[in-house]
Amino acid sequence: MERVKNIGIDCRMHKESGIGRYIENLVLNLNEIDSKNNYYLFVLDSKNFSLKLNSNFKIIEAPFKWHGLEEQTKFLNLLNSLKLDLFHSPHPNMPYFYNKPFVITIHDLTMLNEKTGRASTYIYPIYFLKWLVFKLMLSWAVSKSKKIITVSEFIKKQIVSEFKVVEDKIEVIYNGVSESIYNIEDKKLIDSVKTKLNISKPFLFYLGNAYPHKNLENLILAFELLNKDSSLQLVLAGKEDYFYQRLKETYGNLKNVIFGGFVTDEEASALYTSCEAFVYPSISEGFGIQILEALKVGSKVICSDNSSFPEIASKYAFYFNPFDIQDMKLKILNGLNLSNKSFKYELGNYLDKFSWKNSAQKHYEIYKEN
């Protein structure tokens, strides 16, 4: 008979884009899979954690922001006080002096490879110091962890190359597609979302944050080249943070570029459903959940030909060179003119392998074995 384990999961980022989807879907599906082990979910504020879970899931307040001194001191003391059998950090940052068994998830190595300071609100010397600390912490976490979970073979190869880790220590577990993203058949709902965002023409759609590696500046420049006749609009949706504000200061006067701000899952579904194509120009990506969301809804996907995208989207997307604005322009035009109907019937079976239930099951097996 297996012993009941006390498993901790750091859920402090559950409201963040991208990683928040990963944390919430992992927890919700573990809740369906495992009624035996005890789970301790560490959250910034229990009042803002609304998931309905079984009694073996306990919510623990850990009001300590990541990348800060309190994470290294107070969060460490909290973890040690609970005597966990295993701790899962769904991101690389965690208390440096934690010396009990843990596993980590590495979604990408973008921050490690980004040394310019453009991806930060800090002045460069402070940013560079934080970058060095991050590299040290990541190296330690990779070395000391019982297992490393990552989201694509592309990132696994990067981890092996960067840290000289044996491949068997790394488990690739694909993300899934949320049930809250779906094809919208209600034309009135689609029209109301379009009206809200001032969409009056056929449009290209991007959903995500505006960090420099997302390459939105090149997308806007390519869009301006291909849209000389003003027949299209480009809709950029995502949380309006510092990076979106910086982009708007430069390009906010372009009449066919719409900065839509935060959208709900229902609004995102309406935009995926009604766009001419979903365009994802990122130059560094560990996975790209939005690509799967767009494919699930039936959108045409046009994206970068590097990073993890060819692995995740396979033959079901059209590709461009994200570093070459002219190539982006031409490939987006070609993608718009080509039909994706020939492979739509295959998509259902293909997307089956990207399941949050399967993902949670594989996490559960790792928890049992470590």
C-alpha positions as CSV (number, residue, x, y, z in Angstrom):
1,M,0.0,0.0,0.0
2,E,1.4,3.4,-1.1
3,R,2.1,5.9,1.6
4,V,0.1,9.2,1.5
5,K,2.4,12.0,0.3
6,N,2.4,15.6,1.2
7,I,3.0,17.5,-2.0
8,G,3.4,21.3,-2.3
9,I,2.8,23.2,-5.5
10,D,3.7,26.9,-5.8
11,C,0.6,28.6,-7.2
12,R,1.6,32.2,-6.5
13,M,1.6,32.9,-10.3
14,H,-1.8,31.5,-11.0
15,K,-3.1,34.9,-12.1
16,E,-0.2,35.5,-14.5
17,S,-0.7,34.9,-18.3
18,G,0.7,31.7,-19.7
19,I,2.0,30.2,-16.5
20,G,-1.3,30.9,-14.8
21,R,-3.1,28.7,-17.3
22,Y,-0.6,26.0,-16.7
23,I,-1.0,26.1,-12.9
24,E,-4.8,26.3,-12.9
25,N,-5.3,23.5,-15.4
26,L,-2.7,21.3,-13.6
27,V,-4.4,21.8,-10.3
28,L,-7.9,21.3,-11.6
29,N,-7.0,18.0,-13.3
30,L,-4.9,16.7,-10.4
31,N,-8.1,17.3,-8.4
32,E,-9.9,14.9,-10.7
33,I,-7.0,12.3,-10.7
34,D,-5.7,12.1,-7.1
35,S,-8.0,11.9,-4.0
36,K,-5.3,10.2,-1.9
37,N,-2.3,12.5,-1.5
38,N,-2.3,15.8,0.4
39,Y,-1.7,18.9,-1.7
40,Y,-0.5,22.2,-0.3
41,L,-1.2,25.0,-2.8
42,F,0.8,28.2,-2.0
43,V,-1.0,31.3,-3.2
44,L,-0.4,35.1,-2.8
45,D,-3.9,35.7,-1.6
46,S,-6.4,33.0,-0.8
47,K,-9.3,35.5,-1.4
48,N,-8.3,35.6,-5.1
49,F,-7.9,31.9,-5.5
50,S,-11.3,30.7,-6.6
51,L,-10.8,27.1,-7.7
52,K,-13.2,24.6,-6.2
53,L,-11.1,21.6,-5.0
54,N,-11.5,18.5,-2.9
55,S,-10.6,18.3,0.8
56,N,-7.1,16.9,0.2
57,F,-6.2,20.2,-1.4
58,K,-5.2,22.8,1.2
59,I,-4.8,26.5,0.3
60,I,-1.8,28.1,2.1
61,E,-1.2,31.8,1.9
62,A,2.3,32.8,0.9
63,P,2.2,36.5,0.3
64,F,5.7,36.7,-1.0
65,K,6.4,38.0,-4.5
66,W,8.7,36.0,-6.7
67,H,12.3,37.2,-7.3
68,G,12.4,38.9,-3.9
69,L,14.1,38.6,-0.6
70,E,10.9,37.3,1.1
71,E,10.8,34.4,-1.3
72,Q,14.3,33.4,-0.1
73,T,13.5,33.8,3.6
74,K,9.9,33.8,4.6
75,F,8.7,31.4,1.9
76,L,11.6,29.1,2.7
77,N,10.6,29.1,6.4
78,L,7.0,28.3,5.3
79,L,8.0,25.4,3.1
80,N,10.3,23.9,5.8
81,S,7.5,24.2,8.4
82,L,5.2,21.8,6.5
83,K,7.6,18.9,6.1
84,L,6.7,18.2,2.5
85,D,7.6,15.0,0.8
86,L,7.9,16.8,-2.5
87,F,7.7,20.4,-3.7
88,H,6.8,21.4,-7.3
89,S,7.9,24.8,-8.5
90,P,6.1,25.4,-11.8
91,H,8.8,27.9,-12.7
92,P,12.6,28.0,-12.0
93,N,12.6,30.6,-9.2
94,M,12.4,29.1,-5.7
95,P,14.2,29.4,-2.3
96,Y,17.9,28.8,-2.9
97,F,18.5,27.1,0.5
98,Y,15.6,24.7,0.2
99,N,17.2,21.3,0.6
100,K,14.3,18.8,0.5
101,P,13.1,16.9,-2.6
102,F,11.7,19.1,-5.4
103,V,10.9,19.2,-9.1
104,I,10.7,22.2,-11.3
105,T,9.1,23.2,-14.6
106,I,11.1,25.2,-17.1
107,H,8.8,26.6,-19.7
108,D,11.6,28.4,-21.7
109,L,15.1,29.9,-21.4
110,T,14.1,33.3,-22.8
111,M,15.2,35.3,-19.8
112,L,18.5,33.4,-19.7
113,N,19.2,34.3,-23.4
114,E,17.9,37.9,-23.1
115,K,20.7,40.2,-21.9
116,T,19.8,43.5,-23.5
117,G,17.6,44.9,-20.7
118,R,14.8,45.7,-23.1
119,A,12.7,43.1,-21.3
120,S,12.8,44.9,-18.0
121,T,11.6,48.2,-16.4
122,Y,14.9,48.4,-14.5
123,I,18.0,50.4,-15.6
124,Y,20.6,48.2,-17.3
125,P,23.1,47.7,-14.4
126,I,20.3,46.6,-12.0
127,Y,18.7,44.4,-14.8
128,F,22.0,42.7,-15.5
129,L,22.6,42.0,-11.8
130,K,19.1,40.4,-11.6
131,W,19.9,38.4,-14.7
132,L,23.1,37.1,-13.1
133,V,21.2,36.1,-10.0
134,F,18.5,34.4,-12.1
135,K,21.2,32.4,-14.0
136,L,22.8,31.3,-10.7
137,M,19.4,30.3,-9.3
138,L,18.4,28.4,-12.4
139,S,21.7,26.5,-12.5
140,W,21.2,25.6,-8.8
141,A,17.6,24.5,-9.4
142,V,18.5,22.4,-12.4
143,S,21.3,20.7,-10.5
144,K,19.5,20.0,-7.3
145,S,16.0,19.1,-8.6
146,K,14.9,15.5,-8.6
147,K,13.2,16.0,-12.0
148,I,12.9,18.7,-14.6
149,I,9.6,19.1,-16.4
150,T,9.6,21.0,-19.6
151,V,7.0,21.7,-22.3
152,S,8.7,20.8,-25.6
153,E,11.5,18.8,-27.0
154,F,12.9,22.1,-28.3
155,I,13.4,23.4,-24.7
156,K,14.7,20.0,-23.5
157,K,17.5,20.2,-26.0
158,Q,18.3,23.8,-24.9
159,I,18.4,22.7,-21.2
160,V,20.7,19.7,-22.0
161,S,23.0,22.0,-24.0
162,E,23.1,24.9,-21.6
163,F,23.4,22.9,-18.3
164,K,24.9,19.6,-19.4
165,V,22.1,17.7,-17.8
166,V,21.5,14.0,-18.6
167,E,18.4,13.7,-20.8
168,D,16.8,11.1,-18.5
169,K,16.4,13.8,-15.8
170,I,14.1,15.9,-18.1
171,E,10.5,14.9,-18.8
172,V,8.7,16.6,-21.7
173,I,5.0,17.1,-20.9
174,Y,3.0,19.1,-23.4
175,N,0.5,21.7,-22.3
176,G,-3.2,21.3,-23.2
177,V,-6.0,23.5,-24.5
178,S,-8.5,24.9,-22.1
179,E,-12.1,24.0,-22.4
180,S,-12.9,27.7,-22.0
181,I,-11.6,28.4,-25.5
182,Y,-14.1,27.2,-28.1
183,N,-15.6,28.0,-31.5
184,I,-18.2,30.8,-31.2
185,E,-21.3,30.2,-33.4
186,D,-23.2,33.2,-31.9
187,K,-22.8,36.0,-34.5
188,K,-24.3,38.6,-32.1
189,L,-21.6,37.8,-29.6
190,I,-18.8,38.1,-32.2
191,D,-20.3,41.4,-33.4
192,S,-20.4,42.7,-29.9
193,V,-16.8,41.9,-29.3
194,K,-15.8,43.5,-32.6
195,T,-17.8,46.6,-31.7
196,K,-16.2,46.8,-28.3
197,L,-12.7,46.8,-29.9
198,N,-13.6,49.0,-32.9
199,I,-13.0,46.2,-35.4
200,S,-14.6,47.1,-38.7
201,K,-12.6,45.2,-41.3
202,P,-11.2,41.7,-41.8
203,F,-8.4,41.4,-39.2
204,L,-5.3,39.5,-38.1
205,F,-5.2,38.6,-34.5
206,Y,-2.5,38.3,-31.9
207,L,-3.0,37.3,-28.2
208,G,-0.3,37.5,-25.6
209,N,2.0,39.8,-23.8
210,A,4.3,42.4,-25.4
211,Y,7.7,41.4,-24.1
212,P,10.4,42.2,-26.7
213,H,11.0,38.6,-27.6
214,K,7.3,38.4,-28.7
215,N,8.5,40.5,-31.7
216,L,5.4,42.6,-32.1
217,E,7.3,45.5,-33.5
218,N,8.4,43.5,-36.5
219,L,4.8,42.2,-36.9
220,I,3.5,45.8,-37.0
221,L,6.1,46.8,-39.5
222,A,5.3,43.8,-41.7
223,F,1.6,44.5,-41.4
224,E,2.0,48.1,-42.5
225,L,3.9,46.8,-45.6
226,L,1.2,44.3,-46.6
227,N,-1.7,46.5,-45.8
228,K,-1.0,49.4,-48.1
229,D,-4.6,49.4,-49.3
230,S,-5.9,49.5,-45.7
231,S,-8.1,46.5,-46.3
232,L,-7.1,44.8,-43.0
233,Q,-6.8,45.6,-39.3
234,L,-4.3,44.1,-36.9
235,V,-5.7,43.4,-33.4
236,L,-3.2,43.0,-30.6
237,A,-4.8,41.7,-27.3
238,G,-3.2,41.2,-23.9
239,K,-2.8,42.7,-20.5
240,E,-1.9,46.4,-20.8
241,D,1.4,46.4,-19.0
242,Y,4.6,48.5,-19.3
243,F,5.6,46.8,-22.6
244,Y,2.2,47.3,-24.3
245,Q,2.3,50.9,-23.2
246,R,5.8,51.3,-24.7
247,L,4.6,49.8,-28.0
248,K,1.5,52.0,-28.1
249,E,3.6,55.1,-27.6
250,T,5.4,54.3,-30.9
251,Y,2.6,52.8,-33.0
252,G,-0.6,53.9,-31.3
253,N,-1.3,56.4,-34.1
254,L,-1.6,53.7,-36.8
255,K,-5.2,53.7,-37.8
256,N,-5.4,50.0,-38.7
257,V,-3.6,48.7,-35.6
258,I,-5.8,48.1,-32.6
259,F,-4.5,47.7,-29.1
260,G,-7.4,45.7,-27.6
261,G,-6.0,45.2,-24.0
262,F,-7.1,42.4,-21.8
263,V,-9.8,40.1,-23.2
264,T,-11.7,37.3,-21.5
265,D,-11.6,33.7,-22.7
266,E,-15.0,34.2,-24.3
267,E,-13.9,37.3,-26.1
268,A,-10.6,35.6,-27.1
269,S,-12.7,32.7,-28.5
270,A,-14.8,35.2,-30.5
271,L,-11.6,36.8,-31.9
272,Y,-10.0,33.4,-32.8
273,T,-13.2,32.4,-34.5
274,S,-13.7,35.5,-36.6
275,C,-10.1,36.5,-37.5
276,E,-8.6,36.0,-41.0
277,A,-5.6,34.5,-39.3
278,F,-4.0,34.2,-35.9
279,V,-0.4,35.5,-36.2
280,Y,2.3,34.6,-33.7
281,P,5.7,36.3,-34.5
282,S,7.7,35.3,-31.3
283,I,11.4,34.7,-31.7
284,S,11.7,32.7,-28.5
285,E,9.0,30.4,-27.2
286,G,8.9,27.2,-25.1
287,F,5.5,26.2,-26.3
288,G,2.8,28.6,-27.5
289,I,-0.6,27.7,-26.0
290,Q,-2.3,30.3,-28.2
291,I,-1.4,28.4,-31.3
292,L,-3.3,25.3,-30.0
293,E,-6.2,27.5,-29.0
294,A,-6.3,29.0,-32.4
295,L,-6.2,25.6,-34.1
296,K,-8.8,24.2,-31.8
297,V,-11.2,27.0,-32.8
298,G,-10.4,26.6,-36.4
299,S,-8.3,29.7,-37.1
300,K,-5.7,29.8,-39.7
301,V,-2.3,30.1,-37.9
302,I,0.7,32.0,-39.4
303,C,3.7,32.0,-37.1
304,S,7.5,32.0,-36.7
305,D,9.5,29.2,-38.2
306,N,11.9,28.9,-35.3
307,S,11.7,28.1,-31.6
308,S,9.1,25.4,-30.6
309,F,6.4,26.4,-33.1
310,P,7.1,23.8,-35.8
311,E,7.1,21.1,-33.1
312,I,3.8,22.2,-31.7
313,A,1.9,23.4,-34.8
314,S,3.5,20.8,-37.2
315,K,2.0,21.0,-40.7
316,Y,-1.1,22.8,-39.5
317,A,0.4,26.3,-39.6
318,F,2.0,28.6,-42.2
319,Y,5.5,29.8,-41.3
320,F,7.7,32.9,-41.7
321,N,11.2,34.1,-40.7
322,P,10.5,36.4,-37.7
323,F,13.8,38.3,-38.2
324,D,13.0,39.3,-41.8
325,I,10.1,41.8,-42.1
326,Q,9.9,41.3,-45.9
327,D,9.6,37.5,-45.4
328,M,7.0,38.1,-42.7
329,K,5.0,40.2,-45.1
330,L,5.2,37.8,-48.0
331,K,4.5,34.7,-45.9
332,I,1.5,36.3,-44.2
333,L,0.0,37.3,-47.5
334,N,0.7,33.8,-48.9
335,G,-0.9,32.2,-45.8
336,L,-4.0,34.4,-46.2
337,N,-4.4,33.4,-49.8
338,L,-3.9,29.6,-49.1
339,S,-6.6,27.4,-47.7
340,N,-6.2,25.3,-44.6
341,K,-9.3,23.2,-45.2
342,S,-7.4,20.3,-46.6
343,F,-6.1,19.3,-43.1
344,K,-8.9,20.5,-40.9
345,Y,-10.4,17.0,-40.7
346,E,-7.1,15.7,-39.2
347,L,-6.8,18.4,-36.5
348,G,-9.1,16.7,-34.0
349,N,-6.9,13.6,-33.7
350,Y,-3.7,15.8,-33.7
351,L,-4.9,18.0,-30.9
352,D,-5.9,15.0,-28.7
353,K,-2.3,14.7,-27.6
354,F,-2.4,18.2,-26.1
355,S,-4.6,17.5,-23.2
356,W,-4.5,19.0,-19.7
357,K,-5.8,15.7,-18.3
358,N,-2.9,13.8,-19.9
359,S,-0.5,16.5,-18.7
360,A,-1.8,16.2,-15.1
361,Q,-1.6,12.4,-15.2
362,K,2.1,12.6,-16.2
363,H,2.8,15.1,-13.5
364,Y,1.1,12.8,-11.0
365,E,3.3,9.9,-12.1
366,I,6.4,12.1,-11.5
367,Y,5.1,13.0,-8.0
368,K,4.6,9.3,-7.2
369,E,8.1,8.4,-8.3
370,N,10.1,11.2,-6.6
